[in-house]
Amino acid sequence: MWVSSYAKVEPKLGGWPFFIWYQFLWVFLCSAMTYTAYRLVLKARPHRPMHREADRDGDEVAR
């Protein structure tokens, strides 16, 4: 990793050193991207029950 890109105090944001708010920014960005990916997968693969329902006679449907 390129440490000198984030291991600094300036610029401050609301009194917080750069390193602190930069790390929090990535926490929120990664969380948002993970949630977005999760929603995309849910939309692409709708829920399917784990067990098939029984047929009209009460027998289990063949797999």
C-alpha angles and dihedrals in degrees: 000000000000098000097182089062092070108012098095140099101223135102097047122201115203090340093307118124117245095252093057099047092039091057092047090049090057091048091057094041093050091046091052092048092048091050091048091051090048092052091048091052091048090052094046095046111036120204117279121188116248093228126043119235120255117260123247094278092054093253119131115256113250115251 
